[in-house]
Amino acid sequence: MIEVGASYAANIDDLTKRLREVIAADKRIQPDPKPIVGISKLSETAMTVLVEVWVGNADLRTTQFDSNRRVKEVLASMGVAAPMAPQRIAAPAPPDTGTPPKP
């Protein structure tokens, strides 16, 4: 299973098509059960695309590592940037001196 974070600006049809091509090109991935590619989550800043496939036990790690690399290459070639987590900046409140601030 691979989860890919993509910004809402990404073309989801092109992205899922390219991810399916990565799956189809790897002969270690079994055709049955059929691989799954789809949006699994929508958050405030991004969507998560899930890629789920079946492989033999002996091929599990190498297929995962190779697929991660290929997916990263697809994202880079499409210009799909990893979503940035929102950041909150907070300033401490001034100390209470008991006197109102000067205008």
C-alpha positions in Angstrom: 0.0 0.0 0.0 1.3 3.4 -0.9 -0.4 6.7 0.2 0.5 9.7 -1.9 -0.3 13.2 -0.7 -1.1 15.7 -3.5 -2.3 19.3 -3.5 -5.8 20.1 -4.8 -4.1 21.7 -7.8 -3.0 18.3 -9.1 -4.9 16.8 -12.0 -6.4 13.8 -10.4 -7.3 12.0 -13.6 -3.7 12.3 -14.9 -2.2 11.3 -11.6 -4.3 8.2 -11.2 -3.7 7.2 -14.8 0.1 7.5 -14.3 -0.1 5.5 -11.1 -2.0 2.8 -12.8 0.8 2.7 -15.5 3.4 2.2 -12.7 1.3 -0.8 -11.4 0.9 -2.3 -14.9 4.6 -2.1 -15.6 5.6 -4.2 -12.6 5.2 -7.9 -13.3 5.5 -8.7 -9.6 2.1 -7.1 -8.9 -0.7 -9.6 -9.2 -3.7 -8.8 -11.4 -6.1 -10.5 -9.0 -7.4 -9.1 -6.8 -7.5 -6.0 -9.0 -5.2 -3.2 -7.9 -7.0 -0.1 -6.4 -6.1 3.5 -7.1 -8.3 6.2 -5.7 -8.7 9.2 -3.4 -8.8 7.9 0.2 -8.8 11.1 2.1 -9.5 14.8 1.7 -8.0 17.2 4.2 -7.8 20.9 4.6 -4.7 21.3 2.4 -4.4 18.1 0.3 -5.9 14.9 -0.9 -4.5 11.5 -0.3 -4.3 9.0 -3.2 -4.2 5.3 -2.1 -2.5 2.7 -4.2 -3.2 -0.9 -3.1 -1.9 -4.0 -4.8 -1.2 -7.6 -4.2 2.3 -9.2 -4.5 3.9 -12.5 -3.4 5.4 -12.5 0.1 9.0 -12.9 -1.3 8.5 -9.7 -3.4 6.8 -7.5 -0.8 9.6 -5.2 0.3 11.4 -4.9 -3.0 8.1 -4.2 -4.8 7.2 -1.5 -2.2 10.6 0.1 -2.4 10.7 0.1 -6.2 7.1 1.4 -6.4 7.8 4.2 -4.0 10.7 5.3 -6.2 8.6 5.1 -9.4 5.7 7.0 -7.8 8.1 9.7 -6.6 9.4 10.0 -10.2 5.9 10.3 -11.6 5.0 13.0 -9.1 8.2 14.9 -10.0 7.6 14.6 -13.7 4.0 15.9 -13.3 5.1 18.8 -11.1 3.0 17.5 -8.2 4.4 19.0 -5.1 4.0 17.4 -1.7 1.4 19.3 0.3 2.7 21.5 3.1 1.2 21.2 6.5 -0.5 24.4 7.7 1.6 26.2 10.3 0.3 28.3 13.1 2.4 31.1 14.6 1.5 32.3 18.0 3.0 35.2 19.9 2.9 35.2 23.7 0.6 37.6 25.4 2.2 40.6 27.0 2.4 40.4 30.8 -0.5 41.9 32.7 0.9 44.9 34.5 -2.4 46.1 35.8 -2.2 49.4 33.9 -3.8 49.9 30.5 -1.5 50.2 27.5 -0.6 53.7 26.3 -2.1 54.7 22.9 
